[in-house]
Amino acid sequence: MDGGNEILSGPKLVTEGEWAGWRTWSGLDAFEDQTGPFYYREENGVVRSAFRAEPRHMNGGGFMHGGCMMTFADYSLFTIAWRELTDMRAVTVSLNGEFLGPAKAGDLVESTGEVTKAGGSLLFVRGLISTGGAPMLNFSGVIKKIRPR
């Protein structure tokens, strides 16, 4: 979601397959489409994002590449902050992460988090990516809302 040309309205509802009932911004961000696809849903006010790890997401050691985890963390910033970004353009201005553990091909990789502060133009977000209940990446970031000119 990291680009100034996206307006965060109209995520697509998936109606078939493993991801039925989840939403995606598929077709909006070419890099995320190539890396993912990534999905999200909101349950009882908590946003959860997820994707299924594939061999193409692995590094030379056979574990998920750190760049893939960071790309998913960036996506997750925007899903976590979804309600604050309706009909807004926005960009990531900061993304930090600490790698805590691995994932392998076939694993379900998930994230959850919270908006820690929603200001006039900046949103502060933190979250955790995990698989099978084991933490993989602790992340935090700042999103800047882009006002229409």
C-alpha positions as CSV (number, residue, x, y, z in Angstrom):
1,M,0.0,0.0,0.0
2,D,3.1,2.1,0.1
3,G,2.4,4.6,-2.7
4,G,0.8,8.0,-3.0
5,N,-1.6,7.0,-5.8
6,E,-3.7,4.5,-3.8
7,I,-7.0,5.6,-2.3
8,L,-7.9,3.1,0.4
9,S,-11.5,2.5,-0.4
10,G,-13.1,-0.6,-1.8
11,P,-11.0,-3.6,-0.8
12,K,-12.2,-6.7,-2.7
13,L,-14.0,-9.5,-0.8
14,V,-12.7,-12.9,-1.7
15,T,-15.6,-15.3,-2.2
16,E,-13.9,-18.6,-3.1
17,G,-11.1,-20.9,-2.0
18,E,-8.9,-20.8,1.1
19,W,-9.4,-17.0,1.5
20,A,-13.2,-16.8,1.2
21,G,-14.4,-14.2,3.6
22,W,-11.1,-12.3,3.6
23,R,-10.5,-9.0,1.8
24,T,-7.6,-7.9,-0.4
25,W,-6.4,-4.8,-2.2
26,S,-5.3,-7.0,-5.1
27,G,-4.6,-5.1,-8.3
28,L,-3.8,-1.9,-6.5
29,D,-0.1,-2.4,-5.6
30,A,1.9,-4.4,-8.2
31,F,4.8,-5.2,-5.8
32,E,2.5,-6.5,-3.1
33,D,0.5,-8.5,-5.8
34,Q,3.8,-10.1,-6.9
35,T,5.0,-10.8,-3.4
36,G,1.7,-11.9,-1.9
37,P,-1.2,-11.9,-2.4
38,F,-1.9,-10.8,1.1
39,Y,-5.3,-10.8,2.8
40,Y,-7.0,-9.3,5.8
41,R,-10.2,-9.4,7.8
42,E,-11.7,-7.8,10.8
43,E,-13.1,-9.9,13.6
44,N,-14.6,-8.3,16.8
45,G,-12.7,-5.1,16.1
46,V,-9.3,-6.8,15.6
47,V,-7.7,-6.7,12.1
48,R,-5.8,-9.8,11.1
49,S,-3.8,-10.1,7.9
50,A,-2.4,-13.3,6.5
51,F,-0.9,-15.2,3.6
52,R,0.3,-18.7,2.8
53,A,4.1,-19.0,2.6
54,E,5.3,-20.4,-0.7
55,P,8.8,-21.6,-1.9
56,R,9.2,-18.3,-3.7
57,H,9.1,-16.5,-0.3
58,M,12.1,-18.4,1.1
59,N,15.7,-17.4,1.3
60,G,18.8,-19.6,0.5
61,G,18.5,-21.2,3.9
62,G,15.0,-22.4,3.3
63,F,13.3,-19.9,5.6
64,M,11.2,-16.9,4.8
65,H,13.2,-14.1,3.4
66,G,13.4,-11.0,5.6
67,G,12.4,-8.8,2.7
68,C,9.1,-10.8,2.4
69,M,8.4,-10.3,6.1
70,M,9.1,-6.6,5.8
71,T,6.8,-6.3,2.8
72,F,4.1,-8.1,4.7
73,A,4.7,-5.8,7.7
74,D,4.2,-2.8,5.4
75,Y,1.0,-4.2,4.1
76,S,-0.1,-4.9,7.7
77,L,0.5,-1.3,8.7
78,F,-2.3,-0.3,6.3
79,T,-4.7,-3.1,7.2
80,I,-4.3,-2.3,10.9
81,A,-5.0,1.4,10.2
82,W,-7.7,0.7,7.7
83,R,-10.5,2.6,9.5
84,E,-8.4,5.7,9.8
85,L,-7.5,5.7,6.1
86,T,-10.9,5.3,4.4
87,D,-10.9,7.3,1.2
88,M,-7.4,8.6,1.9
89,R,-4.1,8.4,0.1
90,A,-1.2,7.5,2.3
91,V,2.4,6.5,2.3
92,T,4.7,4.7,4.7
93,V,7.3,7.1,6.1
94,S,8.9,4.8,8.6
95,L,9.0,1.0,9.1
96,N,11.1,-0.8,11.8
97,G,11.3,-4.4,12.6
98,E,13.0,-7.0,14.7
99,F,13.3,-10.6,13.3
100,L,12.3,-13.1,16.0
101,G,11.8,-16.4,14.2
102,P,11.4,-18.2,10.9
103,A,8.6,-19.5,8.7
104,K,8.8,-22.2,6.1
105,A,6.9,-23.0,2.9
106,G,3.3,-24.0,3.6
107,D,3.1,-22.0,6.9
108,L,0.2,-19.7,7.5
109,V,1.8,-16.3,8.2
110,E,-0.4,-13.8,10.2
111,S,-0.2,-10.4,11.7
112,T,-2.2,-8.4,14.2
113,G,-1.5,-5.0,15.7
114,E,-2.9,-1.7,16.8
115,V,-2.9,2.0,16.0
116,T,-1.0,3.6,18.9
117,K,-1.8,7.2,17.9
118,A,-3.8,8.7,15.1
119,G,-2.9,12.3,14.6
120,G,-4.1,14.8,12.0
121,S,-1.7,13.6,9.3
122,L,0.3,10.8,10.9
123,L,-0.7,7.3,12.2
124,F,1.6,5.3,14.5
125,V,1.1,1.6,14.2
126,R,2.7,-1.5,15.8
127,G,2.2,-5.2,15.2
128,L,3.5,-8.7,15.4
129,I,3.8,-11.2,12.6
130,S,3.7,-14.9,13.6
131,T,3.1,-18.4,12.3
132,G,1.6,-21.2,14.4
133,G,1.6,-18.9,17.4
134,A,5.3,-18.4,17.2
135,P,6.5,-14.8,16.7
136,M,8.4,-14.0,13.5
137,L,8.7,-10.2,13.3
138,N,7.9,-7.4,15.7
139,F,7.2,-4.2,13.7
140,S,6.3,-0.6,14.1
141,G,5.7,2.2,11.5
142,V,4.4,5.6,10.7
143,I,1.9,6.3,7.9
144,K,1.4,9.8,6.5
145,K,-2.0,10.7,5.1
146,I,-1.8,12.5,1.8
147,R,-4.5,15.2,1.5
148,P,-6.1,15.8,-1.9
149,R,-4.7,18.9,-3.6
